[in-house]
Amino acid sequence: MTNEHSLKVLRLLQDQPHLSQRELARALGLSLGKTHYCVRALLDKGLIKMHNFKQSDNKRGYAYLLTPAGLRAKAELTRAFLLYKQKEYEALKHEIDELHREVYGAQT
């Protein structure tokens, strides 16, 4: 599981803890199997926990809650992802500037 997938899952579950894995898969654009793998990995790492709000076999009665470790991991992943995207943005901006000079510099 990538850090980006982990971050997306943590962000979605923090905002919408009652999402089913099927709904989560749809929101992430991932297969249900991949989503199950991601959720299981986060559960195994102790970053999320399942909580049964309705004492029944109804799967809709479950919620995925971020643990304190999950909140810390989400913050760290967010910081790292932001730095990565800023570097990506700067590289893309540089490339666009170069292309702009190629196209418009030749016309003047």
SULHU-V223767 format. One record per residue. RES is the residue in three letters. D_FIRST is the distance of its C-alpha to the first C-alpha in Angstrom with 2 decimals. Layout:
BEGIN
RES/D_FIRST ; RES/D_FIRST
END
This chain:
BEGIN
MET/0.00 ; THR/3.79 ; ASN/6.72 ; GLU/8.27 ; HIS/6.41 ; SER/6.92 ; LEU/10.33 ; LYS/11.22 ; VAL/10.75 ; LEU/12.67 ; ARG/15.22 ; LEU/15.92 ; LEU/16.31 ; GLN/18.50 ; ASP/20.67 ; GLN/20.71 ; PRO/20.04 ; HIS/21.82 ; LEU/19.53 ; SER/19.02 ; GLN/15.77 ; ARG/17.67 ; GLU/18.61 ; LEU/15.17 ; ALA/13.96 ; ARG/17.05 ; ALA/16.59 ; LEU/13.08 ; GLY/14.33 ; LEU/11.79 ; SER/13.08 ; LEU/13.90 ; GLY/12.19 ; LYS/8.70 ; THR/9.70 ; HIS/11.04 ; TYR/8.04 ; CYS/6.31 ; VAL/9.88 ; ARG/10.57 ; ALA/8.02 ; LEU/9.64 ; LEU/12.91 ; ASP/12.71 ; LYS/12.19 ; GLY/15.09 ; LEU/13.82 ; ILE/15.07 ; LYS/17.82 ; MET/19.46 ; HIS/23.06 ; ASN/25.69 ; PHE/28.19 ; LYS/30.30 ; GLN/31.43 ; SER/31.06 ; ASP/28.97 ; ASN/28.11 ; LYS/24.33 ; ARG/25.09 ; GLY/26.42 ; TYR/23.07 ; ALA/21.28 ; TYR/18.01 ; LEU/19.16 ; LEU/17.54 ; THR/18.90 ; PRO/20.55 ; ALA/17.65 ; GLY/15.37 ; LEU/17.92 ; ARG/18.01 ; ALA/14.27 ; LYS/14.49 ; ALA/17.54 ; GLU/16.15 ; LEU/13.09 ; THR/15.76 ; ARG/18.07 ; ALA/15.82 ; PHE/14.79 ; LEU/18.52 ; LEU/19.60 ; TYR/17.38 ; LYS/18.77 ; GLN/22.24 ; LYS/22.21 ; GLU/21.08 ; TYR/23.87 ; GLU/26.41 ; ALA/25.73 ; LEU/26.04 ; LYS/29.14 ; HIS/30.65 ; GLU/30.12 ; ILE/31.69 ; ASP/34.57 ; GLU/35.18 ; LEU/35.23 ; HIS/37.47 ; ARG/39.86 ; GLU/39.91 ; VAL/40.76 ; TYR/43.04 ; GLY/44.39 ; ALA/45.90 ; GLN/47.70 ; THR/49.56
END
